């Protein structure tokens, strides 16, 4: 019973607002291009995960890059919006913890920002802006659903009328 409720919670399709597609396109688009960048530039893919201490950096970079491309595209279209948003919320929390929090103490294994602030709270707040925005965008989609203009909603309406 509990497992059934949990599955229903993650896959429940809520109509949400008329303009949810704007947030889906914003959040999904950023994930798509960030995923592509992980394959195009070694410093953003394998190199970054190597510096962060991942044992299988190439596999991790490929997995995360592929997830961002596929998941971002699915978010744009409004497919599995709620479960993907949850996955991306976790990803953003991990990314912030591993890449931005060390800036607070000046202990990041990644290159420091090119201009002040280089460490401390202002460096963290400045550098975390993308992950923070993605996190809140995903949280919005998770809580409000894919919106009226999504493939999830079109398929739901077809099933209800069939």
Phi and psi in degrees as GROMACS dihedral restraints (atoms count N, CA, C in turn):
[ dihedral_restraints ]
;  ai    aj    ak    al  type     phi  dphi    fc
    3     4     5     6     1   -62.8    20    10
    4     5     6     7     1   -43.7    20    10
    6     7     8     9     1   -62.3    20    10
    7     8     9    10     1   -40.3    20    10
    9    10    11    12     1   -62.4    20    10
   10    11    12    13     1   -43.6    20    10
   12    13    14    15     1   -63.3    20    10
   13    14    15    16     1   -39.6    20    10
   15    16    17    18     1   -65.2    20    10
   16    17    18    19     1   -45.1    20    10
   18    19    20    21     1   -62.1    20    10
   19    20    21    22     1   -45.1    20    10
   21    22    23    24     1   -60.8    20    10
   22    23    24    25     1   -38.0    20    10
   24    25    26    27     1   -61.8    20    10
   25    26    27    28     1   -47.4    20    10
   27    28    29    30     1   -72.8    20    10
   28    29    30    31     1   -28.0    20    10
   30    31    32    33     1  -109.5    20    10
   31    32    33    34     1     7.6    20    10
   33    34    35    36     1   -68.7    20    10
   34    35    36    37     1   131.7    20    10
   36    37    38    39     1  -102.5    20    10
   37    38    39    40     1   113.1    20    10
   39    40    41    42     1  -104.1    20    10
   40    41    42    43     1   141.7    20    10
   42    43    44    45     1   -61.8    20    10
   43    44    45    46     1   -40.7    20    10
   45    46    47    48     1    65.7    20    10
   46    47    48    49     1  -164.8    20    10
   48    49    50    51     1   -85.4    20    10
   49    50    51    52     1   167.8    20    10
   51    52    53    54     1   -67.4    20    10
   52    53    54    55     1   -27.8    20    10
   54    55    56    57     1  -105.3    20    10
   55    56    57    58     1    13.8    20    10
   57    58    59    60     1   -59.5    20    10
   58    59    60    61     1   -26.8    20    10
   60    61    62    63     1   -61.8    20    10
   61    62    63    64     1   -30.0    20    10
   63    64    65    66     1   -62.7    20    10
   64    65    66    67     1   -44.8    20    10
   66    67    68    69     1   -69.0    20    10
   67    68    69    70     1   -38.4    20    10
   69    70    71    72     1   -60.5    20    10
   70    71    72    73     1   -43.7    20    10
   72    73    74    75     1   -66.9    20    10
   73    74    75    76     1   -41.1    20    10
   75    76    77    78     1   -62.0    20    10
   76    77    78    79     1   -57.3    20    10
   78    79    80    81     1   -66.4    20    10
   79    80    81    82     1   -47.5    20    10
   81    82    83    84     1   -61.9    20    10
   82    83    84    85     1   -41.5    20    10
   84    85    86    87     1   -60.9    20    10
   85    86    87    88     1   -43.2    20    10
   87    88    89    90     1   -63.8    20    10
   88    89    90    91     1   -41.5    20    10
   90    91    92    93     1   -63.4    20    10
   91    92    93    94     1   -40.8    20    10
   93    94    95    96     1   -60.5    20    10
   94    95    96    97     1   -52.1    20    10
   96    97    98    99     1   -71.3    20    10
   97    98    99   100     1   -31.1    20    10
   99   100   101   102     1   -67.7    20    10
  100   101   102   103     1   -35.5    20    10
  102   103   104   105     1   -64.2    20    10
  103   104   105   106     1   -43.6    20    10
  105   106   107   108     1   -62.9    20    10
  106   107   108   109     1   -41.9    20    10
  108   109   110   111     1   -59.4    20    10
  109   110   111   112     1   -34.0    20    10
  111   112   113   114     1   -63.5    20    10
  112   113   114   115     1   -26.6    20    10
  114   115   116   117     1   -89.2    20    10
  115   116   117   118     1   -28.8    20    10
  117   118   119   120     1   -82.6    20    10
  118   119   120   121     1   -34.0    20    10
  120   121   122   123     1  -124.2    20    10
  121   122   123   124     1   117.7    20    10
  123   124   125   126     1   -60.2    20    10
  124   125   126   127     1   -33.3    20    10
  126   127   128   129     1   -68.4    20    10
  127   128   129   130     1   -19.7    20    10
  129   130   131   132     1   -98.7    20    10
  130   131   132   133     1   -14.3    20    10
  132   133   134   135     1  -109.4    20    10
  133   134   135   136     1  -105.0    20    10
  135   136   137   138     1   -56.6    20    10
  136   137   138   139     1   -44.6    20    10
  138   139   140   141     1   -60.1    20    10
  139   140   141   142     1   -41.7    20    10
  141   142   143   144     1   -65.6    20    10
  142   143   144   145     1   -45.7    20    10
  144   145   146   147     1   -70.2    20    10
  145   146   147   148     1   -29.1    20    10
  147   148   149   150     1   -65.9    20    10
  148   149   150   151     1   -48.2    20    10
  150   151   152   153     1   -61.9    20    10
  151   152   153   154     1   -30.4    20    10
  153   154   155   156     1   -79.5    20    10
  154   155   156   157     1    -5.8    20    10
  156   157   158   159     1    93.3    20    10
  157   158   159   160     1    14.2    20    10
  159   160   161   162     1   -71.5    20    10
  160   161   162   163     1   132.3    20    10
  162   163   164   165     1   -66.6    20    10
  163   164   165   166     1   -42.3    20    10
  165   166   167   168     1  -110.8    20    10
  166   167   168   169     1    66.7    20    10
  168   169   170   171     1   -60.9    20    10
  169   170   171   172     1   -40.0    20    10
  171   172   173   174     1   -65.9    20    10
  172   173   174   175     1   -44.4    20    10
  174   175   176   177     1   -65.5    20    10
  175   176   177   178     1   -41.4    20    10
  177   178   179   180     1   -63.5    20    10
  178   179   180   181     1   -46.5    20    10
  180   181   182   183     1   -61.3    20    10
  181   182   183   184     1   -42.0    20    10
  183   184   185   186     1   -66.2    20    10
  184   185   186   187     1   -42.1    20    10
  186   187   188   189     1   -64.4    20    10
  187   188   189   190     1   -49.7    20    10
  189   190   191   192     1   -65.6    20    10
  190   191   192   193     1   -43.7    20    10
  192   193   194   195     1   -60.4    20    10
  193   194   195   196     1   -45.0    20    10
  195   196   197   198     1   -64.4    20    10
  196   197   198   199     1   -41.6    20    10
  198   199   200   201     1   -60.8    20    10
  199   200   201   202     1   -43.1    20    10
  201   202   203   204     1   -66.6    20    10
  202   203   204   205     1   -39.7    20    10
  204   205   206   207     1   -68.4    20    10
  205   206   207   208     1   -52.5    20    10
  207   208   209   210     1   -67.8    20    10
  208   209   210   211     1   -48.7    20    10
  210   211   212   213     1   -65.1    20    10
  211   212   213   214     1   -39.2    20    10
  213   214   215   216     1   -63.7    20    10
  214   215   216   217     1   -42.2    20    10
  216   217   218   219     1   -62.9    20    10
  217   218   219   220     1   -42.3    20    10
  219   220   221   222     1   -65.0    20    10
  220   221   222   223     1   -37.7    20    10
  222   223   224   225     1   -63.3    20    10
  223   224   225   226     1   -44.0    20    10
  225   226   227   228     1   -57.0    20    10
  226   227   228   229     1   -42.9    20    10
  228   229   230   231     1   -79.1    20    10
  229   230   231   232     1   -18.1    20    10
  231   232   233   234     1    82.1    20    10
  232   233   234   235     1    42.9    20    10
  234   235   236   237     1  -111.6    20    10
  235   236   237   238     1   124.7    20    10
  237   238   239   240     1    52.7    20    10
  238   239   240   241     1    42.4    20    10
  240   241   242   243     1   -57.7    20    10
  241   242   243   244     1   -46.8    20    10
  243   244   245   246     1   -66.4    20    10
  244   245   246   247     1   -51.8    20    10
  246   247   248   249     1   -64.3    20    10
  247   248   249   250     1   -37.2    20    10
  249   250   251   252     1   -66.6    20    10
  250   251   252   253     1   -39.3    20    10
  252   253   254   255     1   -59.8    20    10
  253   254   255   256     1   -41.6    20    10
  255   256   257   258     1   -62.3    20    10
  256   257   258   259     1   -45.0    20    10
  258   259   260   261     1   -60.3    20    10
  259   260   261   262     1   -44.1    20    10
  261   262   263   264     1   -71.3    20    10
  262   263   264   265     1   -28.9    20    10
  264   265   266   267     1   -61.7    20    10
  265   266   267   268     1   -46.8    20    10
  267   268   269   270     1   -61.3    20    10
  268   269   270   271     1   -44.9    20    10
  270   271   272   273     1   -59.8    20    10
  271   272   273   274     1   -43.1    20    10
  273   274   275   276     1   -66.6    20    10
  274   275   276   277     1   -38.9    20    10
  276   277   278   279     1   -62.4    20    10
  277   278   279   280     1   -43.0    20    10
  279   280   281   282     1   -65.4    20    10
  280   281   282   283     1   -44.0    20    10
  282   283   284   285     1   -60.7    20    10
  283   284   285   286     1   -43.4    20    10
  285   286   287   288     1   -64.6    20    10
  286   287   288   289     1   -41.6    20    10
  288   289   290   291     1   -64.3    20    10
  289   290   291   292     1   -44.9    20    10
  291   292   293   294     1   -79.4    20    10
  292   293   294   295     1   -33.2    20    10
  294   295   296   297     1  -109.0    20    10
  295   296   297   298     1   -24.9    20    10
  297   298   299   300     1  -107.1    20    10
  298   299   300   301     1   -39.0    20    10
  300   301   302   303     1   -57.9    20    10
  301   302   303   304     1   -39.2    20    10
  303   304   305   306     1   -60.3    20    10
  304   305   306   307     1   -21.6    20    10
  306   307   308   309     1   -63.6    20    10
  307   308   309   310     1   -28.2    20    10
  309   310   311   312     1   -58.7    20    10
  310   311   312   313     1   -37.4    20    10
  312   313   314   315     1  -105.6    20    10
  313   314   315   316     1     1.7    20    10
  315   316   317   318     1    69.6    20    10
  316   317   318   319     1    29.1    20    10
  318   319   320   321     1  -117.7    20    10
  319   320   321   322     1    22.1    20    10
  321   322   323   324     1   -71.2    20    10
  322   323   324   325     1   135.1    20    10
  324   325   326   327     1   -75.4    20    10
  325   326   327   328     1   -11.6    20    10
  327   328   329   330     1   -86.9    20    10
  328   329   330   331     1   163.7    20    10
  330   331   332   333     1   -59.7    20    10
  331   332   333   334     1   140.0    20    10
  333   334   335   336     1   -71.0    20    10
  334   335   336   337     1   163.5    20    10
  336   337   338   339     1   -54.9    20    10
  337   338   339   340     1   151.3    20    10
  339   340   341   342     1   -73.7    20    10
  340   341   342   343     1   -22.1    20    10
  342   343   344   345     1  -139.0    20    10
  343   344   345   346     1   156.7    20    10
  345   346   347   348     1   -56.4    20    10
  346   347   348   349     1   147.3    20    10
  348   349   350   351     1   -78.8    20    10
  349   350   351   352     1   137.8    20    10
  351   352   353   354     1   -99.0    20    10
  352   353   354   355     1   -30.6    20    10
  354   355   356   357     1  -147.6    20    10
  355   356   357   358     1   169.2    20    10
  357   358   359   360     1    97.0    20    10
  358   359   360   361     1  -179.1    20    10
  360   361   362   363     1   -61.9    20    10
  361   362   363   364     1   -37.8    20    10
  363   364   365   366     1   -69.9    20    10
  364   365   366   367     1   -33.2    20    10
  366   367   368   369     1   -65.7    20    10
  367   368   369   370     1   -43.7    20    10
  369   370   371   372     1   -60.6    20    10
  370   371   372   373     1   -50.4    20    10
  372   373   374   375     1   -63.0    20    10
  373   374   375   376     1   -37.0    20    10
  375   376   377   378     1   -70.2    20    10
  376   377   378   379     1   -46.3    20    10
  378   379   380   381     1   -75.2    20    10
  379   380   381   382     1   -22.0    20    10
  381   382   383   384     1   -86.4    20    10
  382   383   384   385     1    -3.3    20    10
  384   385   386   387     1   -56.0    20    10
  385   386   387   388     1   -39.9    20    10
  387   388   389   390     1   -68.7    20    10
  388   389   390   391     1   -48.2    20    10
  390   391   392   393     1   -63.1    20    10
  391   392   393   394     1   -39.6    20    10
  393   394   395   396     1   -61.3    20    10
  394   395   396   397     1   -45.8    20    10
  396   397   398   399     1   -64.7    20    10
  397   398   399   400     1   -42.9    20    10
  399   400   401   402     1   -63.9    20    10
  400   401   402   403     1   -41.6    20    10
  402   403   404   405     1   -59.2    20    10
  403   404   405   406     1   -49.7    20    10
  405   406   407   408     1   -68.2    20    10
  406   407   408   409     1   -34.8    20    10
  408   409   410   411     1   -63.6    20    10
  409   410   411   412     1   -42.9    20    10
  411   412   413   414     1   -67.1    20    10
  412   413   414   415     1   -39.3    20    10
  414   415   416   417     1   -62.1    20    10
  415   416   417   418     1   -42.6    20    10
  417   418   419   420     1   -58.9    20    10
  418   419   420   421     1   -47.6    20    10
  420   421   422   423     1   -66.0    20    10
  421   422   423   424     1   -37.4    20    10
  423   424   425   426     1   -63.2    20    10
  424   425   426   427     1   -43.2    20    10
  426   427   428   429     1   -78.6    20    10
  427   428   429   430     1   -33.9    20    10
  429   430   431   432     1  -101.4    20    10
  430   431   432   433     1   -15.9    20    10
  432   433   434   435     1    90.6    20    10
  433   434   435   436     1   178.8    20    10
  435   436   437   438     1   -74.6    20    10
  436   437   438   439     1   -21.0    20    10
  438   439   440   441     1    95.8    20    10
  439   440   441   442     1   170.7    20    10
  441   442   443   444     1   -65.3    20    10
  442   443   444   445     1   -36.3    20    10
  444   445   446   447     1   -99.6    20    10
  445   446   447   448     1    65.5    20    10
  447   448   449   450     1  -136.5    20    10
  448   449   450   451     1   155.7    20    10
  450   451   452   453     1   -65.2    20    10
  451   452   453   454     1   -34.4    20    10
  453   454   455   456     1   -55.4    20    10
  454   455   456   457     1   -47.4    20    10
  456   457   458   459     1   -70.3    20    10
  457   458   459   460     1   -39.2    20    10
  459   460   461   462     1   -61.2    20    10
  460   461   462   463     1   -46.2    20    10
  462   463   464   465     1   -65.7    20    10
  463   464   465   466     1   -37.9    20    10
  465   466   467   468     1   -63.3    20    10
  466   467   468   469     1   -44.6    20    10
  468   469   470   471     1   -65.1    20    10
  469   470   471   472     1   -37.3    20    10
  471   472   473   474     1   -65.6    20    10
  472   473   474   475     1   -39.0    20    10
  474   475   476   477     1   -68.0    20    10
  475   476   477   478     1   -38.0    20    10
  477   478   479   480     1   -68.9    20    10
  478   479   480   481     1   -33.4    20    10
  480   481   482   483     1   -86.5    20    10
  481   482   483   484     1   -14.1    20    10
